[in-house]
Amino acid sequence: MSSKQETTPSRKKADGFTDEERAAMKERTRELKAEARASKSREAGESDLLAKIAEMPEPERGMATRLHALVTANAPALMPKTWYGMPAYANEDGKVVCFFQSAAKFGARYATFGFNDVANLDDGPMWPVSYALRELTAEGEARIGALVKQAVS
């Protein structure tokens, strides 16, 4: 089987969602139930996040590990957590500021590092909020570190 076929997500079902999308929604439901039962501590959120990273195939596991170090160093106030089964970082209101999405999770061509609308990245009438990652270079780390700092400023 070619690598193109290996990363092709499952077909859409009648309801419009792939098996991978449905699984992500189920994970999010479990996350919300866990958060409703008890306010998660930083340690519990980080433990969940690191467990999700450990499940990723390489090279994404390495990228996610490095991104975790970048985010925690550049925005220590953000709370590590999982969000739709992905590593994410939330502000004091519990809103996700940034997240990492593994390519393998949805059979995509590349992983992404993205920001939600609570991130302070506004730059005129249009700006990027999601970045494709095929590898994480020193230049990419510097750029992401600066974006994370700006996002929480």
Rosetta blueprint (number, residue, H / E / L):
1 M L
2 S L
3 S H
4 K H
5 Q H
6 E H
7 T L
8 T L
9 P L
10 S L
11 R L
12 K L
13 K L
14 A L
15 D L
16 G L
17 F L
18 T L
19 D H
20 E H
21 E H
22 R H
23 A H
24 A H
25 M H
26 K H
27 E H
28 R H
29 T H
30 R H
31 E H
32 L H
33 K H
34 A H
35 E H
36 A H
37 R H
38 A L
39 S L
40 K L
41 S L
42 R H
43 E H
44 A H
45 G H
46 E H
47 S H
48 D H
49 L H
50 L H
51 A H
52 K H
53 I H
54 A H
55 E H
56 M L
57 P L
58 E L
59 P L
60 E H
61 R H
62 G H
63 M H
64 A H
65 T H
66 R H
67 L H
68 H H
69 A H
70 L H
71 V H
72 T H
73 A H
74 N H
75 A L
76 P L
77 A L
78 L L
79 M E
80 P E
81 K E
82 T E
83 W E
84 Y L
85 G L
86 M E
87 P E
88 A E
89 Y E
90 A E
91 N L
92 E L
93 D L
94 G L
95 K L
96 V E
97 V E
98 C E
99 F E
100 F E
101 Q E
102 S L
103 A H
104 A H
105 K H
106 F H
107 G L
108 A L
109 R L
110 Y L
111 A E
112 T E
113 F E
114 G E
115 F E
116 N L
117 D L
118 V L
119 A L
120 N L
121 L L
122 D L
123 D L
124 G L
125 P L
126 M L
127 W L
128 P L
129 V L
130 S E
131 Y E
132 A E
133 L E
134 R L
135 E L
136 L L
137 T L
138 A H
139 E H
140 G H
141 E H
142 A H
143 R H
144 I H
145 G H
146 A H
147 L H
148 V H
149 K H
150 Q H
151 A H
152 V L
153 S L
